[in-house]
């Protein structure tokens, strides 16, 4: 399975009045982690989209385990857990440097064409290990 790591430092603008990372920002962090993993596999979203392949989120889930705070350096471990000809499933684990699990999640991306109709992904993406 394809796995990668992304390091993100929590910015002040991403926190709420209590100094906690706002829950919606985890979705942005997950997207960054997926983008990094795609680059690791030899591709990028721009090239995919220029060729008419669009990966859209069809399902996402987050479980919050421990709060993250301003200036925390978070490590996101992203793993492709399943591929089909038209879908990619990812697992995310978010950790502080001391190993505390901050959150975990999963997502399913579907491959569509420019009109939003399901289409097969490029073979190299389905086969990326």
C-alpha positions as CSV (number, residue, x, y, z in Angstrom):
1,X,0.0,0.0,0.0
2,X,1.2,3.5,-0.8
3,X,1.9,5.5,2.4
4,X,3.4,8.9,2.9
5,X,3.9,11.5,5.6
6,X,3.2,15.3,5.6
7,X,4.3,17.7,8.3
8,X,2.0,20.7,8.9
9,X,2.5,23.4,11.6
10,X,-0.8,24.8,13.0
11,X,-1.1,28.5,12.0
12,X,-2.8,31.0,14.3
13,X,-5.5,31.7,11.7
14,X,-6.5,28.1,11.9
15,X,-7.4,28.1,15.6
16,X,-10.5,29.1,17.4
17,X,-10.9,31.4,20.4
18,X,-9.7,28.6,22.7
19,X,-6.4,28.3,20.7
20,X,-7.5,24.9,19.3
21,X,-7.1,23.9,15.7
22,X,-10.6,24.4,14.3
23,X,-12.2,21.1,13.3
24,X,-12.8,22.2,9.6
25,X,-9.1,22.6,9.0
26,X,-8.5,18.8,9.3
27,X,-10.2,18.5,5.9
28,X,-7.7,21.0,4.5
29,X,-4.8,19.1,6.1
30,X,-6.1,15.8,4.7
31,X,-6.2,17.3,1.2
32,X,-2.7,18.5,1.6
33,X,-1.6,15.0,2.7
34,X,-3.4,13.5,-0.4
35,X,-1.7,16.0,-2.7
36,X,1.7,15.1,-1.2
37,X,1.0,11.4,-1.6
38,X,0.0,11.8,-5.2
39,X,3.3,13.7,-5.9
40,X,5.2,10.8,-4.2
41,X,3.5,8.4,-6.6
42,X,4.7,10.5,-9.5
43,X,1.7,12.7,-10.4
44,X,-0.1,15.8,-9.4
45,X,-3.6,17.1,-9.6
46,X,-2.9,19.7,-12.3
47,X,-1.6,17.1,-14.7
48,X,-4.6,14.8,-14.0
49,X,-7.1,17.6,-14.5
50,X,-5.3,18.8,-17.7
51,X,-5.9,15.3,-19.0
52,X,-9.6,15.3,-18.0
53,X,-9.4,13.3,-14.8
54,X,-11.0,14.9,-11.7
55,X,-10.8,13.2,-8.2
56,X,-13.7,14.4,-6.1
57,X,-14.4,13.5,-2.5
58,X,-17.5,11.3,-2.3
59,X,-17.1,10.4,1.4
60,X,-15.0,11.7,4.3
61,X,-14.9,10.9,8.0
62,X,-12.9,12.3,10.9
63,X,-12.5,11.1,14.5
64,X,-11.0,13.6,16.9
65,X,-8.9,12.0,19.6
66,X,-6.9,14.9,21.2
67,X,-6.8,18.6,20.6
68,X,-4.1,20.3,18.5
69,X,-3.0,23.8,19.3
70,X,-1.5,26.8,17.6
71,X,2.1,26.2,16.6
72,X,1.9,22.4,17.0
73,X,3.8,20.5,14.4
74,X,1.6,17.7,13.2
75,X,2.6,14.6,11.3
76,X,0.0,13.2,9.0
77,X,0.4,9.6,7.8
78,X,-1.6,9.0,4.7
79,X,-2.2,5.5,3.3
80,X,-4.1,4.4,0.2
81,X,-6.2,1.5,1.6
82,X,-8.1,0.5,-1.4
83,X,-8.2,1.2,-5.1
84,X,-10.8,0.3,-7.7
85,X,-10.8,1.4,-11.4
86,X,-12.9,4.5,-10.4
87,X,-12.2,5.1,-6.7
88,X,-9.3,5.7,-4.2
89,X,-9.7,5.2,-0.5
90,X,-7.4,6.8,2.0
91,X,-6.7,6.5,5.7
92,X,-5.2,9.4,7.7
93,X,-3.5,9.4,11.1
94,X,-2.6,12.7,12.7
95,X,0.1,12.8,15.4
96,X,2.0,15.4,17.6
97,X,5.8,14.9,17.8
98,X,5.4,13.1,21.1
99,X,3.3,10.5,19.4
100,X,-0.1,11.6,20.7
101,X,-2.8,10.7,18.2
102,X,-4.7,13.9,17.5
103,X,-7.2,12.5,14.9
104,X,-7.8,9.8,12.4
105,X,-9.9,9.7,9.3
106,X,-10.7,8.3,6.0
107,X,-11.9,9.4,2.6
108,X,-13.2,8.1,-0.7
109,X,-12.4,9.9,-3.9
110,X,-14.2,9.1,-7.2
111,X,-12.8,9.8,-10.6
112,X,-15.0,11.8,-12.9
113,X,-14.7,13.6,-16.2
114,X,-15.3,17.3,-16.9
115,X,-19.1,16.8,-16.9
116,X,-19.0,15.0,-13.5
117,X,-19.6,11.5,-14.9
118,X,-17.8,8.6,-13.4
119,X,-14.8,7.4,-15.4
120,X,-11.9,5.0,-15.0
121,X,-8.7,6.4,-13.5
122,X,-5.4,6.3,-15.3
123,X,-3.9,2.8,-14.9
124,X,-0.7,4.2,-13.3
125,X,-2.8,5.7,-10.5
126,X,-4.8,2.5,-9.8
127,X,-1.5,0.5,-9.8
128,X,0.5,3.0,-7.6
129,X,2.0,1.1,-4.7
